[in-house]
Amino acid sequence: MTPHPDPAHVPVDADADARRRRNRLMLLGLFAIFFGTLAVAGLLRFSGWRPQGMKNRGELLQPPADARTVTPRLLNGADYTWDPAARTWRIVIAPPADCGAECTQAARNLFTVWEVLGQEASRLDILWLCPQAPCAPPADAPALPNLRLLQPDAALRGHLPRVDEVDYAQGGNAKGRGVPLYVIDPNGFVILRYAAGSDPGDLRYDLSKLLKLK
């Protein structure tokens, strides 16, 4: 009969044992990296931090205002439909009835933003929500491309957060007067707000990214 080797005297493969230990340590390290990355990402998300290239400069409305229930009407009586399939973005301006120089400045800023955006601006409408009918942009302002003059609409105006906040601090005790601007996505959600007196470059920056979305 062939004798069975005594387990106590079976030679141990030291290299194999070392490899197993290294593999276990590597596996544990991968788990630590994976779950550690998730934990850090979660903390950054809940703290509101985002990479510089992903930050918007306008005020992100959370939750966005849902204007899909509203069908604005143009001054000529036609409906203005949201039509998500067209992938059209909108800038909305809803000036007060006594809007003067601030409306002229807003129109000039919008014209500059439009020109800088170039070809991408072809998918952008400018909605001018009239405070009363008839109305028109200031005569001394440049003609705005893709301008849509909307009839007064309390329901749509109600979907524009803090639309009546037209005063802003200029430094010290001085105050300026402007008009808030809003961005509505192709589906009809009001997603961004730009306070009165905001730098028009902020609007241009955000739109340059949004208009690249398909």
LOLUM-839680 format. One record per atom (N, C-alpha, C): atom name; x, y, z. Coordinates in pm, whole numbers. Layout:
N
CA,X,Y,Z
...
END
This chain:
214
N,85,-118,0
CA,0,0,0
C,90,124,0
N,45,218,-83
CA,127,341,-92
C,96,430,28
N,192,469,105
CA,167,553,224
C,125,692,184
N,24,748,258
CA,-19,886,233
C,78,982,299
N,109,1091,232
CA,203,1187,294
C,142,1252,416
N,221,1276,510
CA,177,1344,632
C,153,1491,599
N,27,1543,620
CA,-3,1683,585
C,93,1780,648
N,141,1744,764
CA,232,1836,833
C,364,1851,759
N,393,1749,671
CA,521,1755,603
C,508,1783,453
N,381,1822,407
CA,362,1858,266
C,432,1990,241
N,515,2002,139
CA,588,2128,116
C,492,2240,75
N,511,2357,127
CA,428,2474,97
C,493,2555,-14
N,407,2589,-117
CA,457,2672,-227
C,452,2817,-180
N,563,2867,-136
CA,570,3003,-80
C,532,3107,-182
N,573,3086,-308
CA,541,3184,-412
C,391,3191,-437
N,324,3075,-441
CA,179,3073,-463
C,107,3143,-350
N,152,3118,-227
CA,90,3180,-111
C,107,3332,-116
N,221,3376,-157
CA,246,3520,-166
C,161,3583,-275
N,144,3510,-389
CA,60,3561,-496
C,-84,3578,-452
N,-134,3476,-375
CA,-272,3484,-326
C,-291,3606,-235
N,-193,3631,-150
CA,-202,3747,-61
C,-203,3877,-140
N,-116,3883,-245
CA,-113,4003,-327
C,-245,4024,-401
N,-303,3914,-451
CA,-430,3925,-523
C,-542,3973,-432
N,-542,3921,-306
CA,-646,3965,-211
C,-630,4114,-181
N,-505,4156,-159
CA,-480,4297,-129
C,-519,4387,-247
N,-488,4339,-369
CA,-524,4417,-487
C,-675,4429,-500
N,-747,4318,-475
CA,-893,4321,-483
C,-952,4417,-380
N,-899,4410,-257
CA,-946,4502,-153
C,-916,4647,-191
N,-800,4670,-252
CA,-766,4805,-294
C,-860,4857,-401
N,-896,4770,-496
CA,-990,4812,-601
C,-1126,4846,-544
N,-1173,4764,-450
CA,-1301,4794,-384
C,-1294,4928,-312
N,-1182,4953,-244
CA,-1168,5078,-168
C,-1170,5198,-262
N,-1098,5185,-377
CA,-1094,5296,-473
C,-1232,5321,-530
N,-1301,5211,-570
CA,-1433,5225,-635
C,-1534,5289,-541
N,-1548,5231,-422
CA,-1650,5283,-329
C,-1608,5417,-271
N,-1476,5438,-258
CA,-1430,5568,-210
C,-1462,5678,-309
N,-1445,5648,-439
CA,-1477,5745,-544
C,-1626,5778,-543
N,-1710,5674,-527
CA,-1854,5698,-521
C,-1891,5786,-402
N,-1827,5757,-288
CA,-1858,5835,-168
C,-1820,5981,-186
N,-1700,6005,-243
CA,-1655,6144,-265
C,-1746,6215,-364
N,-1783,6143,-473
CA,-1872,6203,-573
C,-2006,6240,-511
N,-2056,6150,-424
CA,-2184,6178,-358
C,-2175,6300,-268
N,-2066,6311,-193
CA,-2049,6427,-105
C,-2040,6556,-184
N,-1965,6552,-295
CA,-1952,6673,-377
C,-2086,6711,-439
N,-2162,6610,-482
CA,-2292,6638,-544
C,-2385,6705,-444
N,-2391,6649,-322
CA,-2483,6705,-224
C,-2434,6839,-169
N,-2305,6867,-182
CA,-2254,6996,-136
C,-2273,7104,-242
N,-2314,7063,-364
CA,-2338,7160,-471
C,-2217,7189,-557
N,-2104,7121,-531
CA,-1984,7147,-610
C,-1993,7078,-744
N,-1949,7148,-849
CA,-1939,7090,-983
C,-1814,7143,-1050
N,-1755,7063,-1143
CA,-1636,7113,-1213
C,-1666,7245,-1281
N,-1562,7328,-1294
CA,-1580,7462,-1347
C,-1649,7462,-1483
N,-1613,7367,-1570
CA,-1671,7363,-1704
C,-1817,7327,-1707
N,-1870,7272,-1596
CA,-2009,7230,-1593
C,-2099,7329,-1519
N,-2039,7433,-1464
CA,-2118,7527,-1385
C,-2195,7623,-1475
N,-2320,7649,-1438
CA,-2396,7752,-1507
C,-2377,7884,-1434
N,-2388,7992,-1507
CA,-2368,8124,-1447
C,-2499,8191,-1408
N,-2608,8151,-1475
CA,-2738,8199,-1432
C,-2786,8120,-1311
N,-2894,8167,-1252
CA,-2951,8098,-1137
C,-3029,7976,-1186
N,-2985,7857,-1144
CA,-3054,7734,-1181
C,-3180,7721,-1096
N,-3294,7717,-1162
CA,-3421,7710,-1090
C,-3450,7565,-1052
N,-3461,7540,-923
CA,-3486,7405,-873
C,-3606,7405,-779
N,-3715,7339,-818
CA,-3734,7273,-948
C,-3761,7376,-1056
N,-3742,7337,-1182
CA,-3775,7431,-1291
C,-3925,7457,-1295
N,-3962,7576,-1339
CA,-4105,7610,-1351
C,-4160,7546,-1478
N,-4271,7476,-1465
CA,-4330,7403,-1577
C,-4430,7491,-1650
N,-4388,7545,-1764
CA,-4475,7634,-1842
C,-4549,7559,-1953
N,-4539,7426,-1953
CA,-4603,7349,-2060
C,-4755,7359,-2056
N,-4809,7394,-1939
CA,-4954,7406,-1926
C,-5006,7536,-1987
N,-4913,7624,-2025
CA,-4950,7755,-2079
C,-4923,7756,-2230
N,-5018,7803,-2306
CA,-4996,7823,-2451
C,-4998,7973,-2478
N,-4881,8035,-2485
CA,-4878,8179,-2510
C,-4937,8211,-2648
N,-4983,8334,-2660
CA,-5036,8380,-2789
C,-4955,8499,-2837
N,-4923,8496,-2965
CA,-4851,8607,-3027
C,-4946,8727,-3043
N,-4888,8844,-3064
CA,-4971,8964,-3080
C,-5066,8952,-3199
N,-5028,8870,-3298
CA,-5116,8852,-3415
C,-5227,8750,-3390
N,-5232,8696,-3268
CA,-5339,8603,-3231
C,-5305,8456,-3246
N,-5192,8424,-3311
CA,-5153,8285,-3329
C,-5096,8227,-3200
N,-5114,8097,-3183
CA,-5056,8029,-3067
C,-4905,8016,-3084
N,-4834,8027,-2973
CA,-4691,7995,-2972
C,-4677,7861,-2899
N,-4646,7756,-2973
CA,-4637,7622,-2913
C,-4493,7590,-2877
N,-4476,7506,-2775
CA,-4341,7472,-2729
C,-4271,7378,-2828
N,-4340,7279,-2883
CA,-4287,7191,-2988
C,-4148,7137,-2955
N,-4139,7043,-2860
CA,-4008,6989,-2819
C,-3925,6932,-2933
N,-3992,6876,-3034
CA,-3918,6812,-3144
C,-3833,6913,-3222
N,-3870,7039,-3219
CA,-3794,7141,-3293
C,-3664,7178,-3222
N,-3649,7139,-3096
CA,-3528,7167,-3017
C,-3496,7316,-3014
N,-3599,7398,-2997
CA,-3582,7543,-2989
C,-3571,7587,-2843
N,-3468,7665,-2814
CA,-3452,7725,-2681
C,-3510,7866,-2685
N,-3544,7919,-2568
CA,-3603,8053,-2563
C,-3537,8138,-2454
N,-3519,8265,-2487
CA,-3491,8367,-2385
C,-3622,8441,-2365
N,-3662,8460,-2240
CA,-3786,8531,-2211
C,-3754,8660,-2136
N,-3812,8769,-2184
CA,-3805,8896,-2114
C,-3948,8943,-2089
N,-3977,8979,-1966
CA,-4113,9021,-1929
C,-4104,9157,-1861
N,-4088,9263,-1937
CA,-4066,9396,-1879
C,-4192,9451,-1812
N,-4173,9540,-1715
CA,-4289,9607,-1655
C,-4346,9711,-1751
N,-4464,9759,-1721
CA,-4533,9853,-1811
C,-4455,9984,-1825
N,-4383,10024,-1721
CA,-4312,10152,-1726
C,-4165,10135,-1766
N,-4134,10030,-1837
CA,-3996,10001,-1875
C,-3946,10106,-1974
N,-3831,10165,-1946
CA,-3775,10268,-2033
C,-3635,10233,-2077
N,-3537,10304,-2020
CA,-3397,10285,-2060
C,-3351,10143,-2032
N,-3407,10081,-1927
CA,-3363,9945,-1895
C,-3404,9845,-2003
N,-3517,9871,-2069
CA,-3559,9784,-2179
C,-3469,9804,-2301
N,-3429,9928,-2326
CA,-3337,9955,-2436
C,-3205,9881,-2412
N,-3155,9888,-2290
CA,-3029,9820,-2258
C,-3044,9669,-2269
N,-3157,9617,-2222
CA,-3180,9473,-2229
C,-3183,9426,-2374
N,-3250,9504,-2462
CA,-3258,9468,-2603
C,-3119,9471,-2667
N,-3039,9569,-2630
CA,-2903,9577,-2685
C,-2820,9456,-2640
N,-2836,9420,-2513
CA,-2762,9305,-2461
C,-2804,9176,-2533
N,-2934,9161,-2555
CA,-2984,9042,-2623
C,-2931,9035,-2767
N,-2926,9150,-2832
CA,-2875,9154,-2970
C,-2728,9111,-2973
N,-2650,9159,-2876
CA,-2508,9123,-2869
C,-2492,8973,-2844
N,-2570,8919,-2751
CA,-2564,8776,-2721
C,-2596,8696,-2847
N,-2701,8738,-2919
CA,-2741,8668,-3041
C,-2627,8667,-3143
N,-2565,8783,-3163
CA,-2459,8791,-3264
C,-2339,8706,-3227
N,-2303,8704,-3100
CA,-2187,8627,-3057
C,-2212,8477,-3072
N,-2335,8434,-3053
CA,-2366,8291,-3063
C,-2356,8239,-3206
N,-2367,8327,-3302
CA,-2349,8286,-3442
C,-2458,8192,-3490
N,-2416,8088,-3566
CA,-2512,7996,-3627
C,-2600,7925,-3526
N,-2544,7898,-3408
CA,-2620,7827,-3306
C,-2747,7903,-3268
N,-2746,8035,-3285
CA,-2861,8116,-3244
C,-2984,8092,-3330
N,-2970,8019,-3439
CA,-3086,7992,-3525
C,-3189,7906,-3453
N,-3148,7837,-3346
CA,-3241,7754,-3267
C,-3284,7826,-3139
N,-3281,7959,-3144
CA,-3312,8038,-3026
C,-3418,8142,-3059
N,-3527,8140,-2984
CA,-3630,8243,-2996
C,-3619,8340,-2880
N,-3650,8466,-2906
CA,-3658,8566,-2800
C,-3806,8599,-2780
N,-3857,8566,-2663
CA,-3997,8591,-2632
C,-4008,8718,-2549
N,-4075,8816,-2604
CA,-4096,8944,-2534
C,-4240,8943,-2484
N,-4255,8919,-2354
CA,-4389,8910,-2295
C,-4440,9051,-2266
N,-4531,9096,-2346
CA,-4580,9234,-2336
C,-4657,9255,-2205
N,-4633,9368,-2138
CA,-4712,9401,-2019
C,-4852,9449,-2055
N,-4866,9496,-2177
CA,-4995,9544,-2226
C,-4990,9540,-2379
N,-5104,9535,-2440
CA,-5109,9532,-2587
C,-5170,9662,-2639
N,-5120,9714,-2750
CA,-5002,9666,-2822
C,-4873,9707,-2753
N,-4765,9640,-2788
CA,-4634,9677,-2733
C,-4528,9644,-2836
N,-4410,9698,-2814
CA,-4297,9674,-2904
C,-4169,9705,-2827
N,-4059,9645,-2868
CA,-3930,9681,-2806
C,-3902,9829,-2831
N,-3815,9890,-2753
CA,-3783,10032,-2770
C,-3739,10062,-2913
N,-3782,10176,-2964
CA,-3751,10214,-3101
C,-3602,10238,-3122
N,-3530,10277,-3015
CA,-3388,10306,-3030
C,-3301,10184,-3004
N,-3363,10065,-2992
CA,-3287,9941,-2973
C,-3272,9870,-3106
N,-3167,9790,-3122
CA,-3150,9716,-3248
C,-3261,9613,-3267
N,-3292,9584,-3393
CA,-3395,9484,-3423
C,-3346,9346,-3380
N,-3428,9276,-3303
CA,-3389,9146,-3249
C,-3430,9034,-3344
N,-3337,8949,-3386
CA,-3373,8834,-3470
C,-3459,8735,-3391
N,-3545,8663,-3461
CA,-3630,8560,-3400
C,-3710,8613,-3282
N,-3747,8741,-3290
CA,-3826,8801,-3183
C,-3972,8758,-3196
N,-4031,8715,-3084
CA,-4172,8679,-3080
C,-4240,8767,-2974
N,-4327,8857,-3020
CA,-4400,8943,-2927
C,-4523,8868,-2878
N,-4531,8849,-2746
CA,-4640,8773,-2686
C,-4743,8865,-2622
N,-4867,8828,-2634
CA,-4974,8901,-2566
C,-4955,8892,-2415
N,-5004,8993,-2341
CA,-4997,8983,-2194
C,-5057,8851,-2148
N,-4986,8784,-2057
CA,-5028,8650,-2013
C,-4990,8633,-1866
N,-5089,8647,-1780
CA,-5063,8637,-1636
C,-5015,8497,-1598
N,-5065,8394,-1668
CA,-5026,8256,-1636
C,-4878,8234,-1667
N,-4833,8279,-1783
CA,-4691,8263,-1818
C,-4605,8348,-1726
N,-4649,8469,-1700
CA,-4573,8556,-1610
C,-4560,8492,-1472
N,-4664,8419,-1430
CA,-4660,8352,-1301
C,-4559,8240,-1294
N,-4511,8193,-1410
CA,-4410,8088,-1413
C,-4267,8144,-1417
N,-4255,8276,-1407
CA,-4123,8339,-1409
C,-4091,8389,-1268
N,-4012,8314,-1193
CA,-3985,8349,-1053
C,-3927,8489,-1036
N,-3984,8563,-943
CA,-3936,8696,-904
C,-3922,8789,-1024
N,-4019,8783,-1111
CA,-4014,8861,-1235
C,-4025,9011,-1209
N,-4083,9049,-1096
CA,-4100,9193,-1066
C,-3981,9253,-993
N,-3877,9176,-969
CA,-3757,9229,-902
C,-3669,9297,-1007
N,-3690,9425,-1024
CA,-3619,9499,-1130
C,-3509,9590,-1076
N,-3505,9610,-946
CA,-3402,9696,-886
C,-3284,9611,-841
N,-3165,9666,-851
CA,-3046,9594,-805
C,-2944,9695,-752
N,-2858,9646,-662
CA,-2756,9731,-601
C,-2640,9750,-698
N,-2592,9874,-707
CA,-2480,9906,-795
C,-2351,9931,-718
N,-2357,9923,-589
CA,-2241,9956,-507
C,-2272,10072,-416
N,-2236,10058,-291
CA,-2272,10161,-195
C,-2423,10164,-177
N,-2479,10282,-177
CA,-2624,10297,-164
C,-2693,10315,-299
N,-2615,10314,-407
CA,-2673,10337,-540
C,-2752,10214,-585
N,-2858,10240,-660
CA,-2940,10133,-714
C,-2960,10152,-863
N,-2966,10041,-933
CA,-2994,10044,-1075
C,-3127,9977,-1103
N,-3172,9986,-1227
CA,-3298,9924,-1265
C,-3274,9845,-1392
N,-3324,9723,-1395
CA,-3304,9637,-1510
C,-3425,9547,-1530
N,-3407,9442,-1607
CA,-3515,9348,-1636
C,-3458,9207,-1622
N,-3519,9121,-1542
CA,-3472,8982,-1535
C,-3493,8911,-1669
N,-3407,8815,-1697
CA,-3419,8733,-1817
C,-3428,8586,-1774
N,-3491,8506,-1860
CA,-3512,8364,-1829
C,-3479,8280,-1952
N,-3438,8157,-1927
CA,-3418,8060,-2035
C,-3520,7948,-2019
N,-3591,7919,-2127
CA,-3687,7809,-2129
C,-3634,7702,-2225
N,-3633,7578,-2180
CA,-3579,7470,-2262
C,-3679,7428,-2371
N,-3640,7341,-2464
CA,-3730,7304,-2574
C,-3862,7240,-2530
N,-3866,7187,-2409
CA,-3988,7121,-2361
C,-4086,7217,-2295
N,-4040,7337,-2260
CA,-4129,7433,-2196
C,-4103,7451,-2047
N,-3984,7413,-2001
CA,-3948,7432,-1860
C,-3860,7556,-1846
N,-3894,7640,-1749
CA,-3811,7758,-1719
C,-3697,7711,-1630
N,-3574,7710,-1682
CA,-3465,7645,-1610
C,-3362,7742,-1552
N,-3349,7861,-1611
CA,-3246,7956,-1565
C,-3305,8096,-1552
N,-3255,8168,-1453
CA,-3296,8307,-1433
C,-3171,8394,-1423
N,-3177,8511,-1484
CA,-3069,8610,-1477
C,-3127,8737,-1417
N,-3081,8771,-1300
CA,-3137,8885,-1227
C,-3113,9015,-1301
N,-3194,9114,-1270
CA,-3175,9248,-1327
C,-3032,9294,-1299
N,-2968,9349,-1400
CA,-2831,9397,-1384
C,-2725,9291,-1406
N,-2764,9167,-1443
CA,-2666,9060,-1465
C,-2579,9090,-1587
N,-2459,9035,-1585
CA,-2368,9048,-1699
C,-2425,8966,-1815
N,-2449,9026,-1932
CA,-2501,8949,-2046
C,-2407,8837,-2090
N,-2279,8849,-2053
CA,-2184,8743,-2084
C,-2221,8612,-2015
N,-2288,8621,-1900
CA,-2331,8499,-1831
C,-2437,8425,-1912
N,-2531,8500,-1968
CA,-2634,8441,-2053
C,-2570,8378,-2176
N,-2479,8449,-2239
CA,-2412,8396,-2358
C,-2336,8268,-2325
N,-2267,8267,-2213
CA,-2188,8150,-2171
C,-2278,8027,-2156
N,-2389,8043,-2085
CA,-2479,7929,-2063
C,-2543,7882,-2193
N,-2588,7977,-2275
CA,-2654,7939,-2400
C,-2557,7869,-2495
N,-2431,7910,-2494
CA,-2334,7846,-2584
C,-2322,7698,-2553
N,-2345,7660,-2429
CA,-2340,7518,-2391
C,-2475,7450,-2418
N,-2583,7518,-2382
CA,-2717,7459,-2399
C,-2748,7433,-2545
N,-2711,7524,-2633
CA,-2744,7510,-2774
C,-2668,7397,-2842
N,-2567,7345,-2776
CA,-2494,7230,-2830
C,-2566,7099,-2798
N,-2663,7104,-2704
CA,-2738,6984,-2670
C,-2835,6952,-2781
N,-2847,6827,-2813
CA,-2938,6785,-2920
C,-3061,6714,-2860
END
